[in-house]
Amino acid sequence: MRILLIGLGQIGLGLIVPVFQKAGYEIIGTDANVERLSQLRNGYILETPNETSKLMINVKEMSEIAGEFDLVITSVGRQHLGKVADWLKDKNISAPVLLAENLPDPVNIFSRQIPIVVDRICPRVEKQNGTLVAVAEDYFKIVVLDDPLTHRLSLIKGVEIEKTEEDVEAKRKKKMFTVNISHVLASLYGQRLGCLLVEEAVQKPEISSKIQSAIAEIGPWLGLDGNQVSAKAEEIIKRFSSPLNDSMSRIVNLDKKASALRYIEVPLNGLRSLGSPAPTLEEAYKLLTA
């Protein structure tokens, strides 16, 4: 099965390529960054705290892309999705699209999308001794709608296949507004305490407490009970403690806070509509809008 992967950055190289290749898909990768394509022609290294592996990927410039594809996977910023949709139309590529982006709001701009949720901390892609290295945590999880085009992913440990779009959407919300919101909080408050790295910040009790409090506040909106809230907070703090040298400024730039705001705003509006108190989220919202 032939896949076109658009976007060869952190998630593309750190999650999509290793998982989909392991499931037996043939991947053609492309990116607007021609230098990145050149760096990948001899493969790259996937580096996690407990494993290092060499991966190869067939890459082509966007102008060279032609032919039929069974699936398209996008791994680009939200601001680029419209351009990608126009480019696919110009190329007469009509394959179903998987959006491998962490977006607080669902996006529906392609003629056919297959819902997917991706979860792996991939803080950076860097060059080491002339070789491109994608740095990622050991943990990963993908949730995707069951479809003839995605079913073979069920063979991979860490992938969950769901029968309905509603089930995928429920897991997307739980991922976005537990993991991503915790990343925002760790970065927002960690930088105020002078921390540079996420793993450094979550060792501070006041920051781990913020994460626990936020997830407890969001729990009713996500349908999580008390035990699930506690387990999720503990899991996230443990993941964030992984030695990835994960810079907090990539998550929340204190000079440019708008990109992080939506992760707070969406659940906060949901909790307000339920009449549920959310002092931790309210405080974070004020800091991000100050």
C-alpha positions in Angstrom: 0.0 0.0 0.0 1.5 3.3 -1.1 1.4 6.4 1.1 2.4 10.0 0.4 3.7 11.6 3.6 3.7 15.4 3.4 5.8 17.0 6.1 9.1 15.4 7.3 9.4 17.1 10.6 9.2 15.8 14.2 5.9 13.8 14.0 6.5 12.7 10.4 10.0 11.2 11.2 9.5 10.5 14.8 6.2 8.6 14.6 4.6 8.2 11.2 7.5 6.7 9.3 8.6 4.1 11.9 5.0 2.9 12.6 3.6 2.8 9.1 6.8 1.2 7.7 6.6 -1.4 10.4 3.0 -2.1 9.3 4.2 -2.7 5.8 3.3 0.5 4.0 5.5 2.0 1.3 6.1 5.6 2.1 7.0 8.4 -0.3 8.0 11.5 1.7 8.0 15.1 0.5 8.5 18.5 2.1 8.7 22.1 1.0 12.1 22.2 2.7 14.4 21.0 -0.1 17.4 20.9 2.3 15.5 18.5 4.5 14.9 16.2 1.6 18.6 16.2 0.7 19.5 15.4 4.3 17.2 12.4 4.2 18.4 10.7 1.0 20.8 8.5 3.1 18.2 7.9 5.8 18.0 9.1 9.3 18.3 8.0 13.0 15.4 7.7 15.3 16.7 8.2 18.8 14.7 7.4 22.0 16.0 7.1 25.5 16.1 3.3 25.2 16.7 2.7 21.5 18.5 4.0 18.4 17.6 2.8 15.0 18.4 3.7 11.4 15.5 4.3 9.0 15.3 4.8 5.3 12.6 6.7 3.4 12.1 7.4 -0.3 11.9 11.2 -0.6 11.0 13.4 -3.6 10.6 17.1 -4.1 7.1 18.3 -4.3 7.5 19.1 -8.0 8.5 15.4 -8.6 5.5 13.9 -7.0 3.3 12.0 -9.4 1.2 8.8 -9.7 -1.4 7.1 -7.6 -1.4 6.8 -3.8 -3.6 4.8 -1.5 -3.3 7.3 1.4 -2.0 10.7 2.0 -0.7 11.7 5.5 -0.1 15.3 6.4 2.3 16.2 9.1 2.4 20.0 8.8 1.3 23.0 10.8 -2.4 24.0 10.7 -1.6 27.2 8.8 -0.3 25.1 5.8 -3.2 22.7 5.4 -5.1 24.9 3.0 -2.0 25.1 0.7 -1.6 21.3 1.0 -5.3 20.8 -0.1 -4.8 23.1 -3.1 -1.5 21.3 -4.0 -3.2 17.9 -3.9 -5.9 19.1 -6.1 -3.4 20.5 -8.6 -1.6 17.2 -8.6 -4.9 15.3 -9.1 -4.3 13.3 -6.0 -7.6 12.2 -4.5 -6.5 9.6 -1.9 -8.1 9.8 1.6 -6.1 11.9 4.0 -4.9 11.3 7.5 -4.1 14.5 9.4 -1.2 13.7 11.8 -1.3 17.1 13.5 -2.1 18.0 17.1 -5.0 20.3 16.6 -7.3 21.5 19.4 -10.1 21.9 16.9 -11.0 19.3 14.2 -10.3 20.4 10.6 -12.3 19.2 7.6 -10.9 20.6 4.4 -10.2 17.5 2.3 -12.8 15.6 0.3 -12.2 12.4 2.4 -10.5 12.3 5.7 -9.9 9.2 7.9 -9.8 10.3 11.6 -6.6 9.7 13.4 -5.1 10.7 16.8 -1.3 10.7 17.2 0.5 10.8 20.5 4.3 10.9 20.9 6.6 13.6 22.2 9.0 14.3 19.4 10.8 17.5 20.5 13.2 18.1 17.6 15.0 16.9 14.5 18.6 17.8 14.5 21.8 17.1 12.6 24.5 15.0 14.5 27.8 14.2 12.8 26.3 14.9 9.4 23.3 12.6 10.0 19.7 13.7 10.6 18.4 12.5 14.0 14.8 12.5 15.1 14.5 12.6 18.9 11.4 11.0 20.5 10.2 9.5 23.7 9.9 5.7 23.8 6.1 5.8 24.3 3.7 6.3 21.4 0.1 5.8 20.7 -2.0 6.1 17.5 -5.8 5.9 17.4 -7.3 5.5 13.9 -10.7 4.7 12.4 -11.0 1.2 11.2 -10.9 1.2 7.4 -9.5 -1.1 4.7 -6.7 1.4 4.3 -5.7 1.5 8.0 -6.6 -2.0 9.2 -3.1 -3.4 8.9 -2.0 -0.9 11.6 -3.8 -3.1 14.1 -0.8 -5.4 14.0 1.3 -2.8 15.7 1.5 -2.5 19.4 0.6 1.0 20.4 -2.1 1.4 17.7 -5.8 1.3 18.5 -8.4 0.8 15.8 -11.8 2.2 16.5 -15.0 1.3 14.8 -16.7 4.7 14.7 -15.6 8.3 14.1 -17.3 9.3 17.4 -14.9 6.9 19.3 -11.9 8.4 17.6 -13.1 11.9 18.3 -13.6 11.1 22.0 -10.0 9.8 22.2 -8.8 12.9 20.3 -10.3 15.1 23.0 -8.9 13.1 25.8 -5.4 13.2 24.3 -5.5 16.9 23.4 -6.9 18.1 26.6 -4.8 16.0 29.0 -1.4 15.6 27.3 -1.2 18.8 25.2 -2.7 21.0 27.9 -0.3 19.6 30.4 2.6 20.5 28.1 1.3 24.0 27.9 1.0 24.3 31.7 4.5 22.8 32.3 6.0 25.3 29.8 4.0 28.3 30.9 4.7 27.9 34.6 8.1 26.3 34.2 9.5 29.3 32.3 8.2 31.6 35.0 10.3 29.6 37.5 13.4 29.8 35.3 13.3 26.3 34.0 14.5 25.6 30.4 13.4 22.0 29.9 10.1 20.1 30.4 11.7 17.3 32.4 13.2 19.9 34.7 9.9 21.7 35.2 7.8 18.6 36.1 10.2 17.8 39.0 8.9 20.9 40.8 5.9 20.1 43.0 4.1 23.3 42.1 4.1 22.4 38.4 3.2 18.8 38.8 0.4 20.1 41.1 -0.8 22.4 38.3 -1.0 19.4 35.9 -2.9 17.3 38.4 -5.3 20.1 39.2 -6.0 20.9 35.5 -6.8 17.3 34.6 -9.0 17.1 37.7 -10.9 20.2 36.5 -11.2 18.9 32.9 -12.2 15.4 34.0 -16.0 16.0 34.1 -15.9 17.5 30.6 -14.0 14.5 29.2 -16.0 11.9 31.1 -13.1 10.8 33.4 -13.8 9.6 36.9 -11.5 10.3 39.9 -9.4 7.2 39.4 -8.9 7.9 35.7 -7.9 11.5 36.4 -5.3 10.4 38.9 -3.9 7.7 36.6 -3.8 10.1 33.6 -2.0 12.8 35.6 0.6 10.3 36.9 1.2 8.9 33.4 1.7 12.3 31.9 4.1 13.5 34.6 6.1 10.3 34.2 6.2 10.8 30.4 7.3 14.4 30.7 10.1 13.3 33.0 11.7 11.4 30.1 15.3 12.7 29.4 14.6 14.3 26.0 16.1 17.8 26.6 12.7 19.1 25.6 12.8 22.8 25.4 9.8 24.5 26.8 10.1 27.5 24.5 9.0 25.3 21.6 5.7 24.8 23.4 4.9 28.2 24.8 6.9 31.2 23.6 6.2 33.8 26.2 6.4 36.5 23.6 3.9 34.6 21.3 1.3 32.9 23.4 -1.6 32.7 20.9 -0.7 29.2 19.6 -0.9 27.7 23.1 -4.1 29.6 24.1 -6.5 27.4 22.2 -5.5 24.3 24.2 -6.7 26.2 27.3 -9.6 28.0 25.8 -11.5 25.0 24.3 -11.9 23.0 27.5 -12.4 26.1 29.6 -15.3 27.1 27.4 -16.7 23.6 27.8 -16.4 23.7 31.6 -18.0 27.1 31.7 -21.0 25.8 29.8 -21.3 23.0 32.3 -21.0 25.5 35.2 -17.9 23.6 36.5 -15.2 25.5 38.3 -11.8 25.6 36.7 -9.5 27.9 38.7 -6.3 26.4 37.3 -7.4 26.9 33.7 -8.8 30.3 34.4 -5.4 31.4 35.8 -3.5 29.9 32.8 -5.9 31.7 30.4 -5.3 35.0 32.1 -1.5 34.5 31.9 -1.7 33.7 28.2 -3.9 36.6 27.4 -2.0 39.2 29.5 
